Amino acid sequence: MKKFYAFTLSMLTAAVTLSSTALASGPDETDIKLQQINPTTRSLMDTPEASIKQDILSISFDASGICSFYIEDSFGVTVHTGAFPADGTEYSYDLTGIGEGIFRLVIDGLCGMYEGYFTM
């Protein structure tokens, strides 16, 4: 039961964050605020950057190595996966067809795991 309440609270927090982010970024592009999951050490590395514009996900991370990512729907079902080199270049992915709702983006690389929420 605690997991249900924690998940519900995180989804409500994500919805509030997304609504304020969408207003600040404009109607066409929404930045996805990413935060590190369970940080174990302080890092001098930057946080990955991600945004959504018309069903196109753009991701960049100035670190090293290869990062993988996946997107889950509000039920925890993975609806998209991918990978990109963490070389500071912006990479784009077409998310057409994943549906509508609140989604969770998880990026995993040598510098840890990061998560952020967005709506489509």
Disulfide bonds with the S-S distance in Angstrom:
none
